[in-house]
């Protein structure tokens, strides 16, 4: 039975769910109408044609990515919270993020998170190039980690596996290390460990008594 009441937000919610689950190619107006229990003409009336619908999904994704806000009592804690929120948001909507990227809006999408990071870098005492590099280092840490996670998740089964490769001799006769490397990676913990180390190193440049200028890096 065809529905008589429908809102644009319902259309976008259902379209986003289809894209997240099956990718943009699965989003046809006919399939969307079936999911909503309405007529295709009703969808056209609310959101326009398919391209207009995709544009609306991209715009909404950009807005959602701007809703990441820092929490915590210190710049370190707030920077970590922004990075963790960004990773979660990226992992929750990879297909939608890809659509944003295809439309050349990636930098616009990341701007609110960057601005939040800038405020915390300033609070921590970083300015100028040092602050800019710190913001990008955190952003690249997050995006790079998510890309590695997705690559691992989509990779074929490995032969031999990590568990088969890592034995005590391979780990320098460190049985505990061998067991840890043979076990599946705890990506959540690994992300936090790496992030905490990166942020601590970056903020050290803004501490009283630290040499002025950019964070320590390769000599040029």
N, C-alpha and C positions, 0 to 999 in steps of 0.2 A: 504494500500500500504506500503510495507516494506521500511524503510529508508535506504539510501545509505551512510549517514555520521553520525557518532556517536563518542562521546568522553568518556573517562573514567569518567571525572568529571560529565557529564550528567547522566551516569549510577548511580554514587554514590549519586547525588542529588535526583534522583527519588527513589532510594532504601531507602535513609534516610527519605524521605517524607512518604513512605509506612510504615516504621517501626514506625515513630512518630505517625501516624494516627491509625495503626491497630496492632502494635506489631511485633516482629521478625517472628512469625509463619506465618504471612500474606505475608512474603517476599519469594515468590517462583520465580524461574527463568522464568517460563511461564507467571506469572502475571506481572513481571517486563518487560518482552518483550512486552506484550500487552500495558502497560503504555507508553512505549517508542516508540511503533509502529515499532518494529524491530524484527529480528529473534533471538531465543534463542542462536543460534551459534554465533551471533555477540556479545552478552553479554559475553559469555565464552571467546571470543577472547580479549575483553577489560579488564575484571577483573578476569577471571578464573571461578572456580566453586562457588557454594553458600558459602562454608566455607571461601574461599578466599575473597569473597565479604563482608561477615560479618567481617572478620579480617580488611579489608580496612575501613569499616564503623567505627569500634572501633578505629583504628589508627587516623582517621580523627576527631572523637569526642574528643580524647585526645588532639589533636593539637588545636582544637577550644577552649577547656577549658583553654588552655595556652595563649589565646589571651585576657585575662582579664587584663587590665592595670589600675593602680590607677590614679585618677584625683583629683585636689583640691590643696589648698595652704598650708594646715597643715597636719601633720601626722593623726590627728583625721579624717579629711575630706577624706583623701586618703584611710585610712583603711575602712571607711564606704563605699566608692565607690567600693572597691574590694569586700566587702561582698555583696553589692547590685548586683553587676555584677555576682557574683557567684550564688546567689539565682536565678536570671533571667535565667542564663545558665542552671541550674539544672531543673528549671520548664519547660523550653522550649523543653527539650529532655529527659524525664524520661525513655523511652524505650531504648534509646541509652545508657544512663548512666547505666542502668541495665545490658546491654551487656558488657560494660566496666568492671563492677563489677564482672560479671561471669567469665571473663578472667583474674581476679586477677590483674587488672591494676588501681584500684581505687586510690591507693597512688600515683602512677605515674601521674595520671590525676590531682590530687590536688596539686602537687608539685609547678607548676608555681605560683599559687595563694598564697601558703604558703611562697614562696620566696619573693613575693611582700610584703606580710604582715611583714616578717622579716625585710626587709629594712625600713619599716615605724616604726616598733618597735624600731629599733636601732636609727633612727632619733629622736624618742621621748625620748630616754635615757634609754630604757630597754635593758638589756643584760642577757645572760646566761639563767638560768632556768626561770626567770621572763618573759623574752621575749618569750621563747618556750611555756610556759603556756598561755601567752596572744594570741599567734598565734593560738593555738589549741582551746582556748575558743571562739575565733571569728569563726573559722571553724565549731566547733560543734554547735554554735548558729545558723549558717546558715543552716547546714544540718538538724539539729533537727527541725528547724522551717518549712523547706520544707516538711519533713516527716509528721509533724502534719497537715500541709495544705492539703497534698494529702490524708491523712487518713480522714479528715473532708469532703473533696470533694467526697470521695467514700463511705462514711458511709450511711446507709439507713436513710430514713426520721425518725426523732425522735418524739416519743409520750410519754410524753408531750414535746413540743419544748421549747427552751430557752425563747421565748416570753411568753409562758404560765407559766413557772416556776418562772420567775422573776417579782414579784410585790413589792410594797413598803415595806410591812412587811418583806419579804425575804431579802430585801436589807438594813435592819436596818432602815426602815422608811426614806430612802433617795430616793425620787421619781426620781430625775435626774439620779442617779446611776441605779435604776431599769430600766428606759427607755433605758439607754445606753447598759446594759447587755441584754436586751430583743431584741435589734436591731441586725441585722447580723454583724458579726465581720468585720471590715475594716482591712484585713490582711496586706495590704501594709503599712498602717499607724502603725499598731501594730508592724510589723517587724522593722520599722525605730525607733520607740520609744524604743523598747527593745534593739536594736543594739546600738543606741546612748548611752544608759545608760551603757551597757556593756563596750563599748570602752572607755567612760569617766572614768569609774572605773579602768580599766586596765592601762590606760595611767597615771593615778594619781600616780602610783608607780614609774614612771620615772621622775616626776617633781622635781626640786631642793628642797632640804630639806626633801624629802620623805625618810623613812627608807630604807636602802639597803635590797636586797634580793627579795624574791618572793612576789607577790601580796597578799593582805590579804585574808585569807581563813580559813577553820576550823582548829582548833588547833589539832596537831597530838601528 
